[in-house]
């Protein structure tokens, strides 16, 4: 008997993964799939197992057990079993989450999860594949817009990003709807788990998903999620070009300073405000590893454009002070 035709939803997910693997600069010997046990990550795992086998790439999955829910170990074990059934080398890691950390348990869990994934990626010499979908991208853009986070947030999640440790984070499904991943799992007979946190209205992202986006769709017409994702893509292209200009500019206007770095006031003043503010943020982020808020950035910029003798400005991990024709950023004791 002829093979059953491939379900279009399965083909769509496989194509997304195939395209992502092809865009990697070098063919890695293995890839790591971040596997939560939800439909998005399982659809990604199934498609990756299929596409990687054709390329001779080993697939390793990591399911992180945060221990925040009753039965979390059982849920993590089931996700690993599903991955093993797909021919994946499945790992489970229990992490400790500091529920009292800044940002709350959700942020702490995310930090612990990404820490475990990063450590595994470094051990295996492999990129990490994440199951974020087009819906996740739309939610990220809408949340960034509501918070007034600027272009850096509105450009959403990058399809491929390399961190300071050299780990590549790849999101093959940013063009795939969440409904497609669920349908793909159903078509392949893969059972997934629905995290109850994804329906908890205490979380802003859940309210955006279940309330805000449906209202926008109803009032403005269908296609809102796709439009938000397109906006992120366009802003990301603009931001990447802008960042390249900034890096070229910075090479000419910064110099080492005691306990930090200094930037020429004349050069900052000669640039338009948008470029000046980006230079300030990038210098601080690169030198001290912290991000400035909009208000903090503007306060530093006033040392250039509206200086009336004000003293040093306290910033996260550093201070900014006008001295001898320069803005000096120095580490705080």
Secondary structure, DSSP 4 states (H G I P E B T S, - for coil): -PPPPPPHHHHHHHHHHHHHHHHSSS--SEEEEE--SSHHHHHHHHHHHHHHHHHT-EEEEEEEE---STTHHHHHHHHHHHHHHTT-EEEEEE----TTSTTHHHHHHHHHHHHHHHHHHHHHT-EEE----HHHHHHHHHHHHHHT--HHHHT---SEEE-TTS-EEE-TTTTS-HHHHHHHHHHTT------GGGG-TTSHHHHIIIIIHHHHHHHH-S-HHHHHHHHHHHHHHHHHHHHHHHHHHHHHHEEEETTEEEEEHHHHHHS-HHHHHHHHHHHHHHHHS-PPPHHHHHHHHHHHHS-SS---EEETTEEEEEETTEEEEEE--
